[in-house]
Amino acid sequence: MTERSERLYGLDHLRAAAILLVLMYHYRAFKHPDWIDSIGRFGWTGVDLFFVLSGFLISCQLFREIEINGKIHLKTFYIKRFFRIIPAYFFTLFLYFTFPFFREREALSPLWKFMSFTQNYGLDVINRGTFSHAWSLCIEEQFYLILPLFLLIVMPTKLFRYLAVLMMVVIGFSMIARLMVWNEFIIEVDTASSDFWKLWYMKIYYPTHTRLDGLGIGVLIGYLMQYSSGFKKMVNNNGNRLFFLGIMLLGISFWVCDEQASKTASLFGFTLVAVSYGTILMAAVSQSSFLYRTKSYFTAQLAALSYAVYLSHKGIIHMIQEGFDYFKLENSDNISLIICLFACILGGLFYRFLIEKPFSMIKTKVLKRNV
């Protein structure tokens, strides 16, 4: 979710795809046309695509700064992240905690968990599922906090030269963590019970330490693109091949994850999805690929709105469908779907002009004072 992605056509396309995947997946929780069930069932991977994008974009930004300045300006980095993420997020929290009609479910997690970006730990999605999708933002915020500090620690050491290996270790750690959690908490629970899904989401799907695959793949690609001329040349010369390879891998990933909460999917699925999207991301930044060269006003605008739409879409869809119910209108057909999606775009534009742009101007002034 960085400014650079809005200037790279290929990454615009991926961010637009990610938010559409998320919208289709979450729309299944509301009244919907039947085809949404089949189209949207793998939409959960849109979050994994966002993780890969964030890992790549943020690490590239930091690696470039290290190359140019030999250090990381933590204050500047955190100021930029604060003004990009916090104002829109806090406004969404204000809506959820102040206006009950905005809530798509009955109960919220405690405010302090949202404010501290720890909501993804111990999240009972069955009983406290309102604004549950903030779990992924919690992981990203923790990543933004830790990655620059981690790089500052390893930069002066020989470990920095082996950062690619370290990222593979991080990904392996997540896989082992999921295996341990499965064997300790999940294995003996009846898969047909609500307790199974509650535990699976709480212990495997939401926690940061079990979901490092996408971020790790993104950082790995960012590091190799910055410091390996051979890798960068390979990527730039094989853009379209990488795209089709990524699509094939994604198909295999979807097959493995056909039952999302199966043991095989839980242990290996997130990693396969991350590798697949990482391969597609390499295609998106390759100068020889059609993704890199193709400009689209639609995907550029949707990419720019993706963060705001992600934050607000459940509340907006809920309000629209409640309004349809009140006026005795059909709310499970394609027309209501189009209206809800259009309303989500309008919500994103509201965020852009009333929150993001004003705070972007404030950010610029604050940065000038701190240079």
N, C-alpha and C positions, 0 to 999 in steps of 0.2 A: 504494500500500500504506500508506495512512495511516488514522489513527483516525477521521477525519471520514467516510470512505466507509461506515463501519459505521452511521452515523446517517442516511444518505440512502438511501431505499429504491431509487431508480433506480440508484444506483451499486452497491448490493448486487447487484442483478440482473446488472449488467454484469460485476462481478468473478466472480460465480458462473458466468456464461457463459464467461468467459475461462478459468477453471481447468478446466471441463468440456471445452472445446475442446482444451486442452493434453493432458488425460488421454486423450481419444480419439485424438489424433494420436500420442502416444508409445506408446499401447497397441498400435499397429500393429507396433512393433518386437518384441513378444512374441507368443506363440501366441494367436490371437484368432479370433472368429467372422468369417466372410467379410464380413458387412455393415459391420464396422468399417473396412474399406478404403475404402468409398465415403463413409461418414459422417465418418470422421476425416481424410480427405485434405487438407481445408483447415483442420484444427485448428491448424496452425502459426500462423495469424493470431491465436490466443488471446494469444500473446506480444505482438503488435502492439497488441491491445486493452489489455493491461497497461501498455504504454508510453504509450498515449494517456491512460489513467487516471492514471498516475504524473505525467506532465507537467502535467495539469490540476490534480490535487490538491495537489501540492507547490508549484506556482506560485501557486495561489490562497492557500495558507497564507502564502507569502512576500509576496504583494501586499497581503493584508489587514494584515499586520504593518507593512508600509511605510506604508499609509494611516493606521493607528492611532498608530504610534510614530515614523514618519518614518525608521526605520532597521531593520536586520535584526540580531537577536541571534544571531550565528553560533554562539556556544558552546551556547546553548539548542537551536538547530536541530540541531547535530551530536550533541549528547547524546541527543536524541529519536531521531534516525536510528540511532545506534549501538545503543541498547537495543532498537529495533524489529527491526533486521536482523541484527546480528552474533551474538548468543547462539545463535539457532536455526541460523544458517548454520555457525558453528564446530562446533556439535554434529553437524551433518550431515557436515562434513569429518572429524570424529573417527570417525564410523561408517565412512565410506568408506576411510580410511587405516588403520584399526585392525582392521576385520573384513572380510576379502576376500569372505565369502559375501554381503555386502550389495551388492557391485558387480554391476551389470547387464551390464558388459562387462569385457574383460580388463585394459586398461591405463588408468591415470590420468595426467592432466597433472601436472607437478611441483607440489608443495605450495605453493611460493612464488608460483606464478601464481594459485592460488586465494586465497592470503592477501593478495595485492596487488591483487586484482580486475582482473587483466590476462589472465586465462585466455582471454578472447574473441579475443585477438590471437594469430595463429599456431596456432590450434586445429586439429589434425589429427583430425577426427572419425572418420576411417576407422580409424586405428591407436590413437588415445587418446580413445575415445568415452565412457569412464566419467564420470558426472556432467557430461556435456557441457552439460546444460541450465542449468548455472550461468552460461553465457555471458551470458544476459539480465540476471542479477543484477549481473554486472560492469558492464554498460552503465548500469543504474540507479544503482549506487553512484557511478560516475563522474559521472553527472548530478547526484546529490545533492551531490557535492563541488563541482562547477563552477558550477551555477546560482546559488546565493546569492552567490558571489564575483563572478560576472558581473554580477548585479543591483547589487551594491555599487559596481561600477565605473561602470555606465551611469546609475545613479540621479541623480547630481549633474549629468549632462550632458543636452543636448537629445535624445540618442539614446533616452532612456527613453520619450519621447513617440512614438517610431517603432519601439517594440519589436515591434509586429505585423509591420512590414516586415522587421525583423531576423530574426524567426522564419521568414518566407517565404524569406529568403536562406539560412538554415540548412538548410531543406528542399531548396532548390535545390542547395546545396552537396553534400548527400548524393546527389542524383540525378546530378550531374556526376561525383562520385567513383566511383559505380557504373559510369558510362559509361567513364571512364578505365581502371578496373580491368578491365572486360570487354574493352576493346580491347587492353590490354597483356598480360593473363594468360589470358583465357578463350577468346577468339575462335577460336584455332587448335587447341584441344584437342578430341579426339573425344568427343562427348557421351555415347557408350556406354561410355566407360572410367571406371574408378574414380578416375583422376586428375582427370577433369572435376569430379566431385562433391566430391572433396577440395579442389580449388582454389576451386570455387564457394562452398562453405561457408566456407573459410578467408579468402577475399578479399572476398566480397560479403555473405554472410549474417550472419557473426558480428561483424565489426569495428564499433566504435562509430561511426566517421565515415561509414559507409555505412548506418547504421540510425537516423538522427536524425529520420526522418519522423514517427513516432508521438509521440515526446517533443515535437517542435516543434509539431505540431498541438495537443497538450494544453496547452502553454504559451500558444500563440496564443489558444485559446478562453478559458483562464483570464484572460489579460490583457484581452481584449475584454469578458468578463463583469464584470470589476472596473472598467474605465475607460471603457467605452462604454455609456451608458444606452440608446442606440438599439438596439445589438446585444442587450443584455440583455432589452429589451422585446420584440424580435423573437423571441428564444428562448422567453421565457415565454408568448408568445401563440400559438406555433405548435408546441407539443410533439409532438402526434401526427403532424402533417405532417412534421416533422423526422425522426421515427422511420421513417415509411414511405419518405421520401426516402433515409434512411440505408440501409435494407434494399435498396432498388433499387440504390443505389451499390455496396453490398456484393456484390450479385449480379453487377454488371458487373465488379467487382474479381475475383471468383472466375473469371469467364469469361476475363479477361485473364491470370490466374495459373493457368489450367488446366494448363499445363506450368510448374511453379514456377520452374525454372531456365532458361527460355527468355530470350532477350534482352529481349523486350518486358516480360515479367514482372519481370525483374531490374532494369530501368531505371525502370519506371513502377508496377509492381505494389505495392511497399511504400507508395508515396505514395498510390495509390488506396485501398488498404486502410486507411491511416491517416485519410484524409479521410472514408471511409465510417464508421469507428468514431467519429471525431470528431463526425460528424453525429448518430449514435445517442447519443453522450454528451450532446450538447446537448439531445436529447429527454429523456434521463434526469434532467437537472437543471432541466427546464422545468416550471413549476408547473401547466401545463395538460395535461401528458401522463399517460397511464395508468401509465407506468413510475414516475413520480414519486409518484403517489398510491397505488400498489398495494404493500401490505406483505406480505412472505412470510417466514415463520420459516425455511424451507428455504434460500432464497437468502441471508438474513442470516447464518445459521450457516456456510454454505459460503463466503461471502465472507470471514468472519472466519478461517476455516481455510485460505484459499487459499494463503497464503505457505508455511505449514508443509507442506501437501499438495504444493505445487510442489517444495519442496526434497526431499521424501522419497519421492515416489510411485514412481520407477523402482526404487529399491532394494527397496521393499516388494513391488511387483508381481513382481520377480525372485525374491524369497525365497518368496513364495506359490506361484509356478509351479514352482520347484525342489522345494518340498515335495510338490506334486501329482505331479511326476515320480517322486519317491522312493517314494511310496505307490501308483504305477501308476494314478493317477486322471486323468480327462480334464481337460485344461487349455486347450482351445481353444473351449469352448462358452460359451453365455450365462451358465450358472450360475457357471463359474469367473470370468467377467468381473465378475459381481455381487459375488462373494466378494472379488476383488482390489480393486474400487472401495470396498467396505465397509472392507477392511483399510486402504486409504489414508485414509479418514475417521477410523478409529481412530488411525492414526499421527498425523494432524493434531491430534486431541484429546490424545494423549500430549504432543506439543510444547506445546500450549496450557497444560496444567495443570502440567507439570513444568519447562518452560523459559520460555515467554512470560509467564505470569502472575507467577512469582517475580521475573523480571528487570524486569517492569513496575513492581513495587513498589520495587525498587532504584532504578529510573529516577526515580520520584516523589521519593524521599529525596534523590537526587543533585541534582535540579532545585531542591528547596527550599533546599539548601545554596548553590546557585549563583545564586539570585534576588537 
